[in-house]
Amino acid sequence: MPLPSPAFLAPGVPQILEGPQPRPTTELAQAEELLEQQLELYQAMLEGQEGAWEAQALVLKIQKLKEQMRRHRESLRDDA
């Protein structure tokens, strides 16, 4: 049984799967550029998020160390 044509699967959509591919238009080039900029932005945001996670881990470590130091000081006072 032959496969249905793309027009059957998506009526009203141009037949982009058949025939020679058109050269990119100005609009297509602009859309590609916008997508590239968006990708770069999302990558930068991801790197920033990774940095935020690292900073949060450091904050938690520092808080833990401060608590350990406080307990140690208290134990030294109790020993005196």
Secondary structure by P-SEA (a helix, b strand, c coil): cccccccccccccccccccccccccaaaaaaaaaaaaaaaaaaaaaaaaaaaaaaaaaaaaaaaaaaaaaaaaaaaaaac
